[in-house]
Amino acid sequence: MAKEKRCCTCRRPIFTRATRCAECHTTYEREWRKTGRKPRGDAEKFKDRARAMARDAVKVGKLIQQPCSKCGDPKTQKHHEDYARPLDVVWLCRRCHLGLHYPVTSNRLTWRPEMPSKLDLWLRKNFMTSQMFAEAVASELNINISKRTVESWRQGRSSPRFRVLPGIIKVTKGNLKARDFVREP
């Protein structure tokens, strides 16, 4: 027989997948709204209102979703150039939208699968995963380095910070140097 599920707060039996009964959930949400949310400034509220107006205009049919204005992808997002004009939006796909807000600088490496990085070659040669390499460098320097960070270095999307390089040099026994992470023109 299945174990009876109970509310984690008041211990009354519940018959849904939730962890709290309706009353306890309402109380919890009310308290969370008071304390859990970060205070927003007037500028953020202004932006939220503009986004809400554009969202509602799409629902009503006043604003019609268009393909990406840069690449033509049909899956798009709204971008506001000026929040004072909430219905004046530019339709961009996620990739173009992120590229607009976070432009790639010219000193970044571009990863191509046919051209493995020196770190990638070293990891393959020494039968190490990104996770193992991250743990080795982190233990050397007593800092946290994630697997995703090492993957980013491995694929050439970013370079390690200056303070991490001594740990990398030590772990690789001098096979990788700082110049191995710099893009050559």
Secondary structure, DSSP 8 states (H G I E B T S, - for coil): -----B-TTT--B--SS-SS-HHHHHHHHHHHHHHTS----HHHHHHHHHHHHHHHHHHHTSS-----TTT--SS-EEEES-TTSTT-EEEE-HHHHHHHHS---TTS---BTTB--HHHHHHHHTT--HHHHHHHHHHHHTS---HHHHHHHHTTS----GGGHHHHHHHTTTSS-GGGGS---
